[in-house]
Amino acid sequence: MSGADDVDAYIDGFPPETADRLRRVRAAITGEVPGGELRMRYGMPAVMLGGRYALHFAGWKKHIGLYPVPALDEAVEAEIAPYRSKTDSVVFPHTRPVPYDLIGRVTAAILALRADVR
């Protein structure tokens, strides 16, 4: 099974509404990472950022999480702040709409940070 197939199987294991949210989160991330490799790492889907770093996303009973999300520039950080759970974790509760466009901007900001450390 390929990495993408493993990720599909992971997502398909959730109830339909959560699976749809996870697919849209994946699309928001991969839309910012041309040719990004999908794989399972630490039991959750990950999109490889330049082959070295990964942005993970995972479904949970009460939310969808994004990990690790480092401190970002002030504008993006202000938008993501309400979703911060821990220093490098961001959670999107199932009781609220998921800001997919914000997930795309967060991914782009992380890619920009990673470009500085390559």
Secondary structure, 3 states (H helix, E strand, C coil): CCHHHHHHHHHHCCCHHHHHHHHHHHHHHHCCCCCCCEEEECCEEEEEECCCEEEEEEECCCEEEEECCCCCCHHHHHHHHHHEEECCEEEEECCCCCCHHHHHHHHHHHHHHHHHHC
